Amino acid sequence: MISKMKKRKTLLVMAGGNGSRYGALKQFDPLGPEGEYLFEYSIFDALRSGFDHIVLVTKEAFVAELDNYLKQRLPKSVKIDVIPQRLNDLPEGSLEDYSRTKPWGTGHAVWVARDYIQNTFVVLNADDFYGRKAFEQASDFMDKYQNTAVYGMVPYQLDHTLSDFGTVARGVGQFDKEDLAGIIEYLTLEKKGNDIIDQSTGQIFTGKEWISMNMWICQPNFFDILSSEISLFLKNKAQLEKGEIYIPRIIETYIKKKEIQVKATEVCDSWFGVTYAEDKIMAISKLEHFKSKGDYPCPLWKI
């Protein structure tokens, strides 16, 4: 009797953004003690949580360099796919006449990986540090809900995800116990005294709210959902120059349609990111602290 091959556990890293507020391509800023990129820590934590397939979506100009970079560092047993996020990679029948240079957004970044992923997968940002617990939680969730209609969200507490140097955008979850009922995006969140205030709406938060940092556990049918949503997005000419296709908005749409169910894992608290250039010093300090505690080897990989 021929045994079935083990399904790979896939991490999709979105590394195609422009970093407008940071002033540079922050996903490729060498922040680690030996010049490691922030997304390398996500990959490291994913591998020690059972993942064995890394898909990295980036600008076409960086594909060959990053493919070589990762293959020199990661274990040979890990499958690596570095793929470009091309503006003209769109669903069949989409318009071709548009004036645009910026990427189409996170929804499109996931969709371009459609030919490389067949199973349940985790998607996240390249410019965020999520912490080992997040990957352990995600891995356990994937084992439990492999190829079902149940999606996952790895939540963080709002007051652990702010910047000292300006406002941030966060998707605040609305929950029915562990089930995500909806997600509302606030674009200008900032700490003021004991409160957190969204400057655009005046909404006040305690800081204990569970929010999305764009770490989602998705099922394979998400690619079909994205295909439909991208096609719909492109029919609205007002969005073609600057609009973006965001994962949280699509997730919420399909929750409301009752076509998917999204459950939260346990809340995690190790997140940090580099929204602004001033955040860089903090990030470098945290990674140096992890090195001194022995949480991560230095250098991160044996070459």
C-alpha positions in Angstrom: 0.0 0.0 0.0 1.4 3.4 -1.0 1.3 6.0 1.8 0.1 9.5 1.0 2.7 12.2 0.9 2.6 14.6 3.9 1.0 17.9 3.0 3.4 20.8 3.4 2.7 23.6 5.9 2.9 26.9 4.1 3.8 30.4 5.2 3.2 33.2 2.7 5.2 36.4 3.4 4.0 39.6 1.7 7.1 41.7 0.9 6.0 43.8 -2.0 5.0 47.1 -0.3 6.5 50.5 -0.9 7.0 51.7 2.7 5.8 55.2 2.1 5.7 56.3 5.8 9.0 54.6 6.6 10.8 56.3 3.7 12.4 53.1 2.3 11.6 49.5 1.6 11.4 48.5 5.3 10.9 44.8 4.6 14.6 44.8 3.3 16.1 46.9 6.1 18.8 44.9 7.9 17.6 45.2 11.5 19.0 42.0 13.1 22.4 41.8 14.9 24.0 40.2 11.8 22.0 42.3 9.3 18.9 39.9 9.2 15.7 41.2 7.7 12.7 41.3 10.0 10.8 38.7 8.0 13.6 36.2 8.6 12.5 36.0 12.2 9.0 35.1 11.1 10.5 32.4 8.8 12.7 31.1 11.6 9.7 30.9 14.1 7.6 29.2 11.4 10.2 26.5 10.7 10.5 25.7 14.4 6.7 25.5 14.6 6.4 22.9 11.9 6.2 24.9 8.7 8.2 23.6 5.7 7.1 25.7 2.7 8.0 29.4 2.4 6.3 31.5 -0.3 7.6 35.1 -0.5 5.9 37.6 -2.7 8.0 40.6 -3.7 8.8 43.1 -6.4 10.0 41.5 -9.6 13.4 43.2 -9.4 14.2 41.4 -6.1 13.0 37.8 -7.0 16.3 36.3 -8.1 18.3 37.9 -5.3 15.9 36.8 -2.5 15.5 33.4 -3.9 19.3 32.9 -3.8 19.5 34.6 -0.3 16.9 32.3 1.2 18.2 29.1 -0.4 21.6 29.8 1.0 20.2 30.0 4.5 17.2 27.8 5.0 17.4 24.0 5.4 17.4 22.0 2.2 14.2 20.3 3.4 12.2 23.5 3.2 10.5 24.3 -0.1 11.1 27.9 -1.2 9.1 29.9 -3.8 10.0 33.5 -4.3 7.5 35.0 -6.8 6.9 38.5 -8.3 3.8 40.7 -7.6 3.3 42.0 -11.1 0.7 44.7 -11.8 -0.5 42.9 -14.9 -1.0 39.6 -13.1 -4.8 39.9 -12.9 -7.8 37.6 -13.3 -8.6 36.5 -16.9 -10.8 39.1 -18.7 -9.6 42.0 -16.5 -9.0 45.4 -18.1 -5.5 46.2 -19.4 -5.8 50.0 -19.8 -4.9 51.5 -16.4 -2.3 54.1 -15.2 -0.7 52.8 -12.0 2.7 52.1 -10.5 1.9 51.1 -6.9 1.0 47.5 -6.0 -2.7 46.5 -5.9 -2.6 45.6 -2.2 -2.5 42.7 0.1 -5.4 40.8 -1.5 -3.5 40.8 -4.8 -0.2 39.9 -3.1 -1.9 36.7 -1.9 -3.7 36.0 -5.2 -0.4 35.9 -7.2 0.6 32.9 -5.2 -2.4 30.9 -6.4 -0.3 28.4 -8.4 2.1 27.7 -5.6 -0.3 26.8 -2.7 -2.8 24.0 -2.6 -3.4 23.6 1.2 -4.3 25.7 4.3 -1.7 28.5 4.7 -0.7 31.4 6.9 -0.2 34.8 5.4 1.5 37.8 7.1 3.5 41.0 6.5 7.2 41.0 5.9 7.7 44.2 8.0 6.2 42.9 11.3 7.6 40.8 14.1 5.0 38.4 15.3 6.7 36.2 17.9 7.1 32.5 18.3 3.8 32.0 20.1 1.9 33.3 17.0 3.3 30.5 14.8 2.7 27.8 17.4 -0.9 28.9 17.6 -1.2 29.1 13.8 0.4 25.7 13.3 -2.0 24.0 15.9 -5.0 25.7 14.2 -3.9 24.5 10.8 -3.7 20.9 12.1 -7.2 21.2 13.5 -8.9 22.9 10.6 -6.9 21.6 7.6 -8.8 22.3 4.3 -12.2 23.1 5.9 -14.4 26.3 5.6 -12.9 27.6 8.9 -10.3 30.4 8.6 -8.2 31.8 11.4 -7.0 35.1 12.8 -4.1 35.5 15.1 -5.1 38.5 17.3 -3.0 41.0 19.2 -4.0 43.4 21.9 -4.4 46.9 20.6 -2.2 48.7 23.2 0.7 46.4 22.3 0.7 47.4 18.6 1.1 51.2 18.7 4.0 53.5 17.6 5.5 56.3 19.7 6.1 58.3 16.5 2.7 58.7 14.9 -0.7 57.3 14.1 -1.3 53.7 13.0 -4.0 51.9 11.1 -5.5 48.8 12.8 -8.4 46.5 12.1 -10.4 46.1 15.4 -12.2 42.8 15.6 -15.7 42.3 16.7 -16.1 38.9 18.3 -18.8 36.4 19.4 -16.6 34.4 21.8 -13.8 33.1 19.6 -15.7 33.7 16.3 -14.8 36.9 14.3 -18.1 38.6 13.5 -16.6 41.7 11.8 -13.6 43.9 11.6 -13.6 47.7 11.5 -10.5 49.5 10.2 -9.4 52.6 12.0 -6.7 54.6 10.2 -5.4 57.1 12.7 -5.0 55.4 16.1 -2.8 57.1 18.6 -2.3 56.9 22.4 -3.5 60.0 24.3 -3.1 59.7 28.1 -4.8 56.6 29.3 -6.9 56.2 26.1 -6.3 55.3 22.5 -8.1 57.6 20.1 -8.8 57.3 16.4 -8.1 60.9 15.2 -10.4 60.5 12.2 -13.5 59.3 14.0 -13.0 60.3 17.6 -13.6 56.7 18.7 -12.0 55.9 22.0 -10.5 52.5 22.9 -9.3 51.0 26.2 -6.3 49.3 24.5 -7.5 45.8 25.4 -9.4 45.2 22.1 -8.3 42.3 19.9 -7.0 43.5 16.6 -5.6 42.0 13.4 -2.0 42.5 12.4 -2.6 40.8 9.1 -1.7 37.3 10.2 -4.4 35.1 8.8 -4.9 31.4 8.4 -6.6 30.8 5.0 -8.1 27.9 3.2 -7.3 27.1 -0.4 -10.7 28.5 -1.6 -9.4 31.9 -0.7 -7.8 32.2 -4.1 -11.2 31.8 -5.8 -12.6 34.4 -3.4 -9.8 36.8 -4.3 -10.2 36.2 -8.0 -13.9 37.4 -7.7 -13.0 40.3 -5.5 -10.2 41.6 -7.7 -12.3 41.4 -10.8 -15.1 43.4 -8.9 -12.5 45.9 -7.7 -11.2 46.5 -11.2 -14.7 47.4 -12.5 -14.7 50.5 -10.3 -12.6 53.1 -12.3 -12.4 55.4 -9.3 -10.1 52.9 -7.6 -7.7 52.1 -10.4 -5.1 54.8 -9.7 -4.7 54.5 -5.9 -7.2 52.1 -4.5 -6.0 48.8 -2.8 -7.5 45.4 -2.3 -7.2 44.6 1.4 -7.4 41.2 3.0 -9.4 42.3 6.1 -12.2 43.9 4.0 -12.5 40.7 1.9 -12.6 38.5 5.0 -15.3 40.6 6.6 -17.4 40.6 3.3 -17.4 36.8 3.3 -18.1 36.5 7.0 -21.2 38.7 6.4 -22.2 36.5 3.4 -21.8 33.5 5.8 -19.5 31.9 3.2 -16.6 31.5 5.6 -16.1 31.3 9.4 -13.2 32.9 11.1 -12.0 31.8 14.5 -9.4 33.6 16.7 -6.4 31.7 18.2 -5.2 32.7 21.6 -4.1 36.4 21.8 -0.4 37.0 21.2 1.6 39.9 22.7 5.1 39.9 21.1 4.4 42.0 18.1 6.4 45.0 17.0 6.9 46.7 13.6 8.6 49.5 11.8 5.8 51.9 10.6 8.0 55.0 10.9 11.7 55.5 10.4 12.0 56.3 14.1 10.7 52.8 14.9 14.0 51.4 13.6 16.0 52.0 16.7 13.4 50.2 18.8 13.4 47.2 16.5 17.1 46.9 16.5 17.2 47.1 20.3 14.5 44.4 20.6 16.3 42.0 18.3 19.6 42.6 20.1 17.8 41.8 23.4 16.4 38.6 22.0 20.0 37.7 21.0 21.3 38.4 24.5 18.5 36.2 26.1 19.3 33.4 23.7 15.8 33.5 22.2 17.3 33.4 18.7 20.8 32.3 17.5 23.2 34.8 16.2 23.7 34.7 13.3 20.1 33.5 12.7 21.2 30.9 10.1 24.2 28.6 9.6 25.6 29.2 6.1 
